[in-house]
């Protein structure tokens, strides 16, 4: 009995190891071709490599020129049978920085897979690399089968010296920016005093012209006491509102801004409208009575 137990245990471990080894992903019949596209659409193959999941890393790098197209054909297998994995990628890695670029394989249900990479498909960080890129194959899926991650070959990227070299541009990243010191425009400046004096004199010159016009048109100043006696408030407020409006304009010119001036203009204008209507009504009543 002891002999049987000692013999069965290694058999169980061996069977489990064999089952685990059988239940894993792999590939077969891999064919790597590198060639330049012709105008007609056909490819001129200049490098062909064949390998499988048991093969060692290819001894020499694959030269990938700017006009080339790299194509990989293989058959994905699970436990030795052709099958479509859930994940199938050819990953190119830059060894110095560790940057990777995955390229998904197009896989059929029978495991036949293919991927084609053009030189323009490479990210700038990999396209400008001077060291050979590491190419690894990734096959995995749901279930208990062990996935495959295997380095299969190296890729030496070359560039056409007659073309402009690829330049890496750092992407826009959100973060703290330098403090912004905004400089507002200066306060509006008054015109030269000479210009202001010219306009002040022009305004003051209209007062004598106003009085002369009144005398020429026959203005009767003797009616002033009667007008003030009939409607003293209306005439006083109307005249005061005219003077106040001129004062408001002066304050706007001197110190006030527009938001300070508009409310005062509205208040003075309302007083001038109401008192002016009453004062002009009193003047009309005297004109209708025949007083000139």
C-alpha positions, 0 to 999 in steps of 0.5 A: 500500500505504501508503494502504491501511494508513493507511486500514485502521487508523482503520477498525479503531479505529472498529469496535472503538469501535462494538462497545464502544459497542454492548456496554453496558448501558442502559435505556429506557421508564423511568416514575417515579410517585409517589403515595399509597396508598388504602385499597382498594389503588390508588394516586393518582398525583400525579407522573409522570416519563418518561426513558431512559438518554440523558436528562439528570438530571430538572430538578426533584426528586421530592417524596416524602411520608411517605404516598407510594410511589415506583415505577419501571418500566423495560426493561433492555437489553444492546446494545440488546436487552431482557435481565435483568442480574445486578445492578439497583439503584436507589440513593438517596444522601445528598449531604452524608454520602455514605450510600447505600441500595440498592433491588434491582429485580425484573427479568424475563428480557425486561428488564422491571424494577420497584421500589417504595419506601415512605417507611418503607423509607428508613433513618433517616439518609436519611429525616431528610435536608433536602437532596434525595437523589441517585437513581442507577440501576445495571445490570451483569452478567457478561461484557464489556458495560460496566455502567451507573451513572447519576444519573437524578433527585433525591428531596426527602423530606418528613415529616408535621408532625403525626407524631413526627419520626424519630430516629436511634439509634446502633447498638451497637458493640463496643469499649473500654468505661470501666473498671469499679470494682466495690465489694464488700460490707463484711465482716459486722459483729458484733451489739452487745456488749449483745446478745452479753453477754445470750446469753453469760450465758444460755449460762453460766446453763445450767451451774448448771442442768446441775449441779443436774439431775445432783444431782437425778437422782442422778449419782454423781461417785464413779464418775469415778476408776473410769471414767477408770481403765477408759477414760481415753483415751475419756473424756478425748478425748470431754470434750476434743472437746466443749470443742473444739467450743465453741472452734470455735464461738467462733472462727467467731464471732470470726474464722474464716469458713465454709471454715475452720470446716467442716474443723475441725468435721468433725475434732472431730466424728469424734473425738467420735463415736469416743471417745463410742462407747467411753466410753458402752460403758464406762458401759454395762458398769458399768450392766449390773454393777449400779453406779449 
